[in-house]
Amino acid sequence: MHTSRKIILAMALVCAVVTGVFDQAQAADRLSAIRSRGEIRVCIWPDYFAISYRNPRTGELEGIDIDMAREFARSLGVAPVFIDSSFAKLIENMTNDSCDVAMHAVGIRPDRAQHMNFAQPHLVSGTIGVTTKDNKAIRSWADIDVKGVVVVVMKGTVMEPVMRETLKAAQLTVVDDFKAREQEVLSGRADIFMTDFPYGRRMVSLTDWARLVEPEQPLAPTPYAYAVPKGDDAWLKAVDTFVAAVKADGRLRESAQRHGLLPIIAR
């Protein structure tokens, strides 16, 4: 191999090593970086009613995790910067440095834990169904897993693997957009869609057609938490410490009560 080529390859190797070390150092000092720039980047799903919801009437963000994000930012002495995300984009945004923390009631799942770390849970919700008031086929939970019934879930949500495992006779349809679930049910192409307690509340609060169908016992109760990128234990500890503080001093409970989420607050 020519000497010049050896030099070029050696330089490339050094650059790669230096870059890797720099990236690791940057990840390991996220808290300092946040304080240095005076901002914390918070990923949210702006359609999550009572959680991280952009009210279409006012354009303002509201919900328990919006309250908590503002409290967290205040405790750090920085400003919150909200970044629109979704569950479909969650892993991408947790691995490409789009945000410092995801605060939109992220369900703790093993597949997600491969790509992010979780603080202690602040909410716990099971799976519930939303159908129309005039649907005669489904009057109770026992009517769902029946041949001929079509159940809709949104791709990337906790409900997708839960329904894949639960349903034996009913047909499962997976859609990419949360509104598509409602459209499938309203059009008659599906009988019911699966969601959680906060979104179920949204449906009965904001529509005149939705009816909730709940199991007698909670189905797959899932703890919800704030997620952070991997590689920085100090940052995870900072988020965890904040969650413990708002639980202890009543701020989490007060916000849950204001947004109608007391039934699913984590103890």
N, C-alpha and C positions, 0 to 999 in steps of 0.2 A: 504494500500500500504506500502511495506517495506520502512524503512527510507533510505536505500541505493539507492533505485529506485527513491525516491523523490529527493534525492540530485543530482542524474544523470540528471533527467528531469530539475531540476532548473538550473544546469550548462549549459545544452543544450540551455535553454531559454535565459540565459544571453549571451551565445556565439552568438546566432542568433540576439539578439538585438544589441550587440556590432558590429557584422559584418554589419548589416543594417545601423547603424549610420556611420560606416567607409565608406561604399559604397556611402552614401549620401554626406559625407564630401568630398570624392574623386571627385565625380561628380560636386560638387559645387565649386571646385577649379582647374578646368581643365587648365586654363590659367597659373597658377603657376606651375602645373605639366609639362606642355609643355616647359616652360622656364627652369625648373629645369633639364629636361633630354636633352634639347637643340635640340629637334626635334618636328615637327608637323606631325602627321600621316594623310595623305590625301588619301581618297578613290577616285579612278577614274575608269572609264570604258575605257580601252585602245583601244577600237575599234571605239570610237566616233570621227569621222573625224572633224577636225577644232576645236574640243572641248578639248578632252583629248586622243589624238591619238598616238599610238606607231607606228611610221613609219617603215614598214617592210623592207625598203631598208637600213635604218640607224640604226634601233633599238632604236632611240631616241624618247622621248615623245615631242609632240608639240600640239599646240592648245591654244585657249583663256584661258581655265581654268588651263592649265599648266603654262602659263604666270602669271596668277593671283595667283596661288598657290605659285609660287616662289617669287612674290612680297609680298604676305602676310607673308610668312616665313621670308623674309628679314626685314619686318617691325617689326616683333617680335624678331628678333635677333636669329633665330633658323634655322635649316636645314629642308627642306621638305623631307619627306619619303613617296613615292608614293606606295599605296597598290592597287593592281588590284582587282576590284570589278565589279559589274554590277547592272542593275536595279532589276534583280531577287534576288540579294543578298543585296540590299540596306537596307531593314528593319532589316535584321539579323545583318548587320555590324553597323547599327546605335544603336542597342540595346545590343550588346555583347562587346562593347569597342574595336572593331577592329580598329577604326579610330576616329580622333578628329573632322573631317569635311569631308563631301562628296562634291567634287568639280568636278562634271561632268554634269553640266546643268540639275539639278534635277527638273522635273516638279512639281509644287506645286499642290498637290491634297489632298482632305479631308481625304482619306484613309491613305495616307502617313503621314499627319499631326498628326495622332494619335500616331505615333511612333517617330517623330522627329520634330525639329523646323527649320524654314526657315529664312534666312536673306532676305533683300529686293531683289527683282528680278534684274538680270542684263541682261537677254535676254528674248524675247517673241517670240514663234514660233507657227504657226498653223500646221495642218495636211496636208500633200501633198502625192501624190501617185507616185510610180515608176513602170512603165511597160516597155515592150520592144518596140523598134522602129518599129518593124514589126507587132505589135498587131493591127489588123484591127477593133476589137470589141470596143476598148476604144480609142477614139480620143479626148474626152473632159470629164470633171467631170460628166456631165449629163449621160454619158454612164456607170457609175460604178454601181449604185444601180439598176441593171437590173437582172431579173431572168436568171440564167445560168452563171453569172459572179461570179468568186471566188476571194475573197479579203483576203490577208494574213496580219496578225499583229504579233508582237512579244509579248509574255506573259510578263506582268509586266510593259509595256510601257504605256505612256499616250494614245496611239492610240487604245489600246485594249478596254477600256470603251467607247471611242468616237465612234468607229465603231459599237460596240454592240448597242449603242443607235441610231446611224444614219442609219444603213442599214435596209431596210425593205424587199427587194426582193433578193438581192445578198447573196451568201453564204459566211460566215466568217470562216476562218481557223486560229487557234492560234498555233504558233510554239514556242519552247523553246529557240531557238538559232537565233541570228540575221541573220546569213548566210543562215539559212534554208528558210528565206523569199525569198531571191534571187534565191535559188535553186528551190523553188516551182514555181516561175514565169518563170525561164529559162527552166524548164522541161515541161512547159505547163500545169502543174496541177493547176496553179492559173494564173489569168490575171494580177494582180496588188498587190503590197504590200504598206502598209501605213507607213510613217515615218515623219520626220520633216525636216526643211530647211537645217540644217547642214549635215544630213546624205544623203539627196537628192543631195546636192552638191557633196558629196563623190561619189555617183553613176555615175553622169554624168562626173566627173573629172577622175575617175579611170577605167571606163569601156567604151566599144564602142557600147554597146547594150541598155543602159538605156535611158529612156525618162521620163521626169517629167510631171505629170498631176496635175494641181492646180485648186482649186475652184475659182470662180470669187470673192467671198468674203472669207476672212480667216475663216477656219473651226476650231472651238474650240481653239482659240489662248490661249496658255498656258504660264504663266510666269515661267521662269527657275531661280533657285536660288541655293545657297549653303545651305546644310543641316547639322545640328549639333544634337548630342544626346540631349534628353530632360533632364531637371534638373539642368541647369546651365545658368541662365539669364545673368550673367556677360560675359560668353563665347559667347553667342549669340550676345550680344551687341558689343563685340570686332570684330566679323565677320561682323556685320552690319556696324560698323564704318569704317572698311576697304573698304567695297563695296561703301559706300558713298564717301570715299576719292578718289578711283580710277575713279569713275564717274566724280567727280568734277575737278580733275586735268588732265583728258584726257587720262590716262593710259588705261582705259577700251576701249575707242573708238579707240585708236591707235592699240591695240591688235586686236580688231574686224575688223578693216580695213585690217590688215596684214593677217588675216585668212578668209577674205571674208564674214564676218558676220555682216557688218554694217546694212543691211536691218532688222535685228531682234534685234538690241541692244535696251535695255530698257532705256527709258528716265528718 
